[in-house]
Amino acid sequence: MVLRVMYNSLPQGPAWHKGALEKQMAADGSGTSVPLFCAGCGATRKGKIGNMKILVINAGSSSLKYQLIDMDNEEMLCKGNCERIGMPGGIFTHKTEDGRELRKNVNMLDHAAAFTQVKNALIDGEYGVIQDLEEVSAVGHRIVQGGSIFHESVLVDEKVIEDIESLIPLAPLHNKAHVQGIRACREVFGEQVPEVVVFDTSFHATMPPKAYMFNVPYEYYEKYAVRRYGFHGTSHRYVSHRCADLMGQDIKNLKLITCHLGNGSSITAVDGGKVIDTSMGLTPLDGFMMGSRTGTLDPSVVTFIMEKEHLTPSEMDQILNKKSGLLGISGVSSDDRDVTKAAAEGNERAKLAHDILEYQISKFIGGYMVALGGCDAIVFTAGVGENQSAHRKAVCDYLSFLGVKLDEQRNQEMVLGKEGLISTDDSPIQVYVIPTNEELVIARDTKALVENL
């Protein structure tokens, strides 16, 4: 039996929900007590939080994806998406962990309207997963670009929002939408709910200057912060640490190469848990072939095409970001599944697109082995990395002379969310497929910061 003594008169700071603070005391007369916590969400002041539920947000310019995660067992309670925000024909979808699904057409004028849909769904009598909004202990936001300002996750305050806004020129579509999402969240959930921002770029902040500087006049780095930042950092961080767990080793003793392969893709070299290089650069356009992005190419190709086609910078940007990559080479689609189908049917351009993709991925991995001075393991993750066994085989074949030995059966079986080793037991370099979980990283960072309040 636990007695609860109410402490209604304690100060209510911005990180605390409205409601009584309680103190638990053992009823056996031992006098044992635990830290004060919020009756609404269980938040303790500088201590472990019980029954903590984190709402994870990924706000885009016209979309808002979310997950609610129970941090007691780190399980997802529900997830959903608000699509076509600010446009006619809005769509709201909400799915619970136990299989209930809500889908409706609703116009959402702005991100605040989208958050209202999320709020209502969380506590809905039929589709909800919590009884009261005060059960949402905190909100964690994914932020694409942290620049050289943010090297780690931080609690949100007005200064943080202003700093994220100052980085909009480096990520015009993403960071502007993130700021809209943060402000809308504050409007709908209230400023008493703590918010945390987790940056895609922060995991890459350990890169040395020789890796992040571009070969242009140094003044542009000084004037405009033109340098390599890297992206997908939250994913690379998760799978690199998860790989160390699967290997039963301390990540500080490992040299890892993590391959986040999806519609947008990047590869990262991780030495002792710290990034030393990554394929994406100032923007997510750099690196190797992606769904509709070029990856690295001769800069003169850009000016040559612009002159021949009389294109504006904006028009050229659309070609490089939206019309190139798998789509541009195959002429079929930016979706690798469609290109795979076309290649199987004999489409030569689709085959060429895959040849280029596999070749470029292999070159990056080989280069990072040099940068690392060796390699203990390679990880494949994200939609393509987790599900396209043929690409994994082609890449491992390129790397076989370095000691990579692929187990064909393991590779074929490791799809659709499965996690595990796909190299042979005697392979000097181990190869893993690890489904990424960026939302869990965001939730963990949010929990850690809120518990430190």
Secondary structure, DSSP 8 states (H G I E B T S, - for coil): -EEEEEETTS---TTS-SS-EEEEEETTSS--B---EETTT--BTTS--TT-EEEEEEE-SSEEEEEEEETTTTEEEEEEEEESTTSSS-EEEEEETTS-EEEEE----SHHHHHHHHHHHHT-TTT-S-S-GGGEEEEEEEES--TTT-SS-EE--HHHHHHHHHTGGGSHHHHHHHHHHHHHHHHHH-TTS-EEEEETTGGGGG--HHHH--SS-HHHHHHH--S---S-HHHHHHHHHHHHHHHTS-GGG-EEEEEE-SSS-EEEEEETTEEEEES--SSTT-SS--SS---S--HHHHHHHHHHHT--HHHHHHHHHHS-HHHHHHSS-SSHHHHHHHHHTT-HHHHHHHHHHHHHHHHHHHHHHHHHTS-SEEEEEHHHHHH-HHHHHHHHHHTGGGTB-B-HHHHHH--TT--EE-B-TT-SBEEEE----HHHHHHHHHHHHHHT-
